[in-house]
Amino acid sequence: VWLHPCCFPASRSNFCPAACPGFPRTLGQAKALDGICELDLVISLNIPFETLKDRLSARWVHPASGRVYNMDFNPPHTRGVDDLTGEPLVQREDDRPEAVAARLRKYKDAAKPVIELYR
């Protein structure tokens, strides 16, 4: 979402367009946004379910630092081990394939009316 200066009337002279990736996610959010702001452009990326599931399921983290690795395109030097500390990496529960699939199904259900609104 690119925000129009009308969203920030007090700062119009200093307005810098802003992108809000992933927002709005629900029809309620979209309607609220429409009530306060005129949108110039809405972009919806149509990425295949399997591509999203595979990419998100390949994410592993180093809990102490928050460093994120992706086993497909940004893997650690040694599989399952943080590059800087040598400590083990973990996969968050919500990044496991079954959880990712459930999150994507939930998102699809919530996003469908938003996409229809902005068509």
N, C-alpha and C positions, 0 to 999 in steps of 0.2 A: 504494500500500500504506500503510495506517495502522498504525503499530507500536503494540503493546500494551505496558503497563508491564513485563510479564514479560521483555521483551527487554533491559531495563535494570534488573535487580534492585537494584543499588547506588544507583540514583537515583530510586526509585519516588516519593518524596515531592516531587521536583522534576520529575516526568515531564510532558512536554508532548507530546501526540500528534503524530506526524510523518507527512507524506506522502512517498512515494518514487516520484515519477513515472518510469515506464519500468522499474521493477523489481518483480518478477523478470522477466527476458526469456527465460530458458531453464528447462526442466523441472528441471535440476539445481539452479539457484538457488532455484526454488520449493520443492523438497523440503528443501533446506538451511534455508530460512527457516521452513518449517513445523516443522522440528526444534527450533528455538530460540524460536519465537514463536507466539502465537495471534493470528490475524488477525481483526479485527472486520468488515472490509469490503474488498472488492476491486472496483474499477471498471475495466471495459474499454470503451474508446471504439471504436465501429465507424464509422470514417470511410472513405468510398469511396476506393479506390486512386487514381483520377484526381485527386481533390481533394488528397490528400497529395502526389502527384507534381507537380502544378501548383504548389502552394505552395512545396515545397522547391526546385523547379527555378527559382523566381523569386528566390532568395536570392543576393545579391551582397555582397561585403565590401570594406572598406578595409583592406588588409593591415597597414599600419603601426599603426593604432589599434585594429583589431578591430571597428570599427563595422559593423553589419549593416544592410543595406537589403533590402526586398522590393519588387520592381518592381510588384507588384499593390496592396499596401496600405500600404507605407511607402517609396515611391520617393524617390530623391534629387531635388533641385530640377532638376538637369540630368542627363539619362540617362547613366549610366556614369561619373559624376564625384562624388567625395566632397563633401558640402555644406560642410565646414569647411576643407578644405585645397585643394580643386580637383584633387586627384590622382585618377588613374584607379581605378575599382573593378574587382575581378576576381571571377570565379565559380570557386569551388573545384571541383576535379575531381569530388569526390563529390557536388556539387550539380548537375552536368549531368544532363539528363533521362534519359539511358541509365543512368548510375550510380545515380540515385535509384530508377529502376525496379528495378534489380538489388538494391539495399539493401532495398527494400520486399518483394520476393519472398523474400529471405533471412529477413527479420524475420517474415513471415507463416508460413514453415515452422517457425521456432523457437518462435513464440508460440502456435501452434495447440495443442500439448499443455499449455501453461501455462493457456490459457483453458479447456480441457476439465477440467483439474484443479480449477479454482475454480468451475465451474458448479454 
